[in-house]
């Protein structure tokens, strides 16, 4: 079983990252999918993803944190 944790000051930022289009894109490229029903987030996958340790206000700040280019952001936004 895997757990994600953080201090109470950063829980909002962690939630924003985990529900972002960027995280969804990362999962489609790195995590085992169960058909159309979801992803298997086992320990090996959870340990790979680096979550921000600073306050994140919106998805634009997520892209800035990971130093993504405009082209990369456009590509990620096309993935549904």
C-alpha positions in Angstrom: 0.0 0.0 0.0 1.3 3.5 -0.8 0.6 6.7 1.0 1.1 10.3 0.0 1.6 12.8 2.8 2.6 16.3 3.3 2.3 19.0 6.0 -1.0 20.8 6.4 0.5 24.0 4.7 1.1 22.2 1.4 -1.9 19.8 1.2 -3.7 22.2 -1.1 -0.7 22.4 -3.5 -0.3 18.6 -3.5 -4.0 18.3 -4.4 -3.7 20.8 -7.2 -0.8 18.9 -8.7 -2.5 15.5 -8.4 -5.6 16.7 -10.1 -3.8 18.7 -12.8 -3.6 17.9 -16.5 0.2 17.6 -16.1 -0.2 14.7 -13.6 -2.7 13.0 -15.8 -0.3 13.3 -18.7 2.5 11.9 -16.6 0.3 9.0 -15.6 -0.5 8.1 -19.2 3.2 7.9 -20.0 4.5 6.2 -16.8 1.8 4.3 -15.0 0.1 1.0 -15.8 -3.4 1.6 -17.0 -6.4 -0.7 -16.4 -8.1 -0.2 -19.7 -10.6 2.6 -19.5 -11.1 2.2 -15.7 -8.1 3.9 -14.2 -4.4 3.6 -13.3 -2.4 1.4 -10.9 -0.4 3.8 -8.6 1.9 1.3 -6.9 4.9 2.4 -4.8 7.2 2.3 -7.8 5.2 5.0 -9.6 4.5 7.2 -6.6 8.1 7.4 -5.6 9.1 8.7 -9.1 6.9 11.8 -9.2 8.4 14.9 -7.6 5.7 17.1 -6.0 6.3 20.8 -5.4 7.3 21.8 -1.9 6.1 25.4 -2.4 2.6 26.9 -2.5 0.9 26.4 -5.9 -2.0 28.7 -6.7 -3.1 27.3 -10.1 -2.1 25.1 -13.0 0.0 27.8 -14.6 2.3 27.7 -11.5 2.5 24.0 -11.8 3.9 24.3 -15.3 6.3 27.0 -14.1 7.5 24.8 -11.2 8.4 22.0 -13.7 10.0 24.5 -16.2 7.7 23.5 -19.1 7.9 25.3 -22.4 4.8 26.7 -24.1 5.0 23.9 -26.7 5.1 21.3 -23.9 2.1 22.9 -22.2 0.1 23.0 -25.4 0.8 19.3 -26.0 -0.2 18.3 -22.5 -3.5 20.3 -22.8 -4.4 18.3 -25.9 -4.4 15.0 -23.9 -7.8 14.1 -22.6 
